[in-house]
Amino acid sequence: MSYGNEKKQIYFESTDDKHARLIVKLRHHRMGQGEFFRSLVEGYIEDDPRIDDFFEEYRKTKQNYSGVKEKILKKEREGAENITKQFALDEQEIEDIYDLFEEEMDI
């Protein structure tokens, strides 16, 4: 089996009240829990700016928030965006590069 195809389960705990409120809201939007969480995870790992903005605001509400760390994260994000624009690689091109590495390394 190649990397990235194995299914994993993600669990966490919450209160019964939050769970009930989530279910009601998801039913209103005609969305299941799996679809909801998969969409959030996808947006998070793909650096969706709307989700990044949400988490930036969320982190500010936490006691361990550090403005210095936030500035570093922002600078890193901007640097990554600049590199992405500079090389303008799409998902298929990136996958092709990894395929070349695998061929060269006999993986």
BAMIDREN-18520 format. One record per residue (C-alpha): x, z, y; residue in three letters. Coordinates in steps of 0.2 Angstrom, whole numbers. Example, Ala and Ser with C-alpha at 12.3 -4.5 7.8 and 13.67 -1.06 7.14 Angstrom:
<nodes>
+-------+-------+-------+-----+
!     u !     w !     v ! res !
+-------+-------+-------+-----+
!    62 !    39 !   -22 ! ALA !
!    68 !    36 !    -5 ! SER !
+-------+-------+-------+-----+
</nodes>
This chain:
<nodes>
+-------+-------+-------+-----+
!     u !     w !     v ! res !
+-------+-------+-------+-----+
!     0 !     0 !     0 ! MET !
!     7 !    -5 !    17 ! SER !
!     8 !     7 !    31 ! TYR !
!    -7 !     9 !    42 ! GLY !
!   -20 !     5 !    29 ! ASN !
!   -22 !    23 !    21 ! GLU !
!   -37 !    32 !    27 ! LYS !
!   -34 !    49 !    34 ! LYS !
!   -47 !    63 !    39 ! GLN !
!   -46 !    73 !    55 ! ILE !
!   -54 !    90 !    55 ! TYR !
!   -56 !   103 !    69 ! PHE !
!   -67 !   118 !    72 ! GLU !
!   -80 !   120 !    86 ! SER !
!   -95 !   131 !    89 ! THR !
!  -112 !   128 !    82 ! ASP !
!  -119 !   126 !   100 ! ASP !
!  -106 !   112 !   105 ! LYS !
!  -109 !   104 !    88 ! HIS !
!  -128 !   103 !    91 ! ALA !
!  -126 !    97 !   109 ! ARG !
!  -114 !    84 !   103 ! LEU !
!  -127 !    78 !    89 ! ILE !
!  -141 !    77 !   102 ! VAL !
!  -131 !    67 !   114 ! LYS !
!  -124 !    55 !   101 ! LEU !
!  -142 !    52 !    94 ! ARG !
!  -148 !    48 !   112 ! HIS !
!  -134 !    35 !   113 ! HIS !
!  -137 !    29 !    95 ! ARG !
!  -120 !    33 !    89 ! MET !
!  -113 !    43 !    74 ! GLY !
!   -99 !    56 !    75 ! GLN !
!   -87 !    45 !    66 ! GLY !
!   -89 !    30 !    78 ! GLU !
!   -88 !    42 !    93 ! PHE !
!   -72 !    50 !    88 ! PHE !
!   -64 !    34 !    82 ! ARG !
!   -68 !    26 !    98 ! SER !
!   -60 !    41 !   108 ! LEU !
!   -44 !    40 !    97 ! VAL !
!   -43 !    21 !    99 ! GLU !
!   -44 !    23 !   117 ! GLY !
!   -31 !    37 !   118 ! TYR !
!   -18 !    29 !   107 ! ILE !
!   -21 !    12 !   116 ! GLU !
!   -18 !    20 !   133 ! ASP !
!   -35 !    16 !   140 ! ASP !
!   -34 !    21 !   158 ! PRO !
!   -51 !    29 !   158 ! ARG !
!   -47 !    40 !   144 ! ILE !
!   -29 !    44 !   152 ! ASP !
!   -38 !    49 !   168 ! ASP !
!   -50 !    60 !   159 ! PHE !
!   -36 !    69 !   150 ! PHE !
!   -26 !    70 !   166 ! GLU !
!   -40 !    80 !   174 ! GLU !
!   -43 !    90 !   158 ! TYR !
!   -25 !    96 !   158 ! ARG !
!   -26 !   101 !   176 ! LYS !
!   -39 !   114 !   171 ! THR !
!   -28 !   122 !   158 ! LYS !
!   -18 !   138 !   162 ! GLN !
!    -2 !   130 !   156 ! ASN !
!    -4 !   115 !   167 ! TYR !
!    12 !   110 !   176 ! SER !
!    12 !    98 !   191 ! GLY !
!    30 !    94 !   187 ! VAL !
!    26 !    89 !   169 ! LYS !
!    11 !    78 !   175 ! GLU !
!    23 !    69 !   187 ! LYS !
!    35 !    65 !   173 ! ILE !
!    21 !    59 !   162 ! LEU !
!    14 !    48 !   175 ! LYS !
!    31 !    41 !   179 ! LYS !
!    34 !    38 !   160 ! GLU !
!    17 !    29 !   159 ! ARG !
!    21 !    18 !   174 ! GLU !
!    38 !    14 !   166 ! GLY !
!    29 !     9 !   150 ! ALA !
!    17 !    -2 !   160 ! GLU !
!    31 !   -11 !   169 ! ASN !
!    40 !   -14 !   152 ! ILE !
!    24 !   -21 !   145 ! THR !
!    21 !   -32 !   160 ! LYS !
!    40 !   -38 !   160 ! GLN !
!    40 !   -43 !   142 ! PHE !
!    21 !   -48 !   141 ! ALA !
!    20 !   -45 !   122 ! LEU !
!     3 !   -45 !   114 ! ASP !
!    -1 !   -36 !    98 ! GLU !
!     2 !   -51 !    87 ! GLN !
!    20 !   -53 !    94 ! GLU !
!    24 !   -35 !    92 ! ILE !
!    18 !   -36 !    74 ! GLU !
!    29 !   -51 !    71 ! ASP !
!    44 !   -41 !    78 ! ILE !
!    41 !   -27 !    66 ! TYR !
!    39 !   -40 !    52 ! ASP !
!    56 !   -47 !    56 ! LEU !
!    63 !   -29 !    55 ! PHE !
!    56 !   -27 !    38 ! GLU !
!    63 !   -43 !    32 ! GLU !
!    80 !   -39 !    39 ! GLU !
!    80 !   -22 !    31 ! MET !
!    72 !   -27 !    15 ! ASP !
!    58 !   -14 !    17 ! ILE !
+-------+-------+-------+-----+
</nodes>
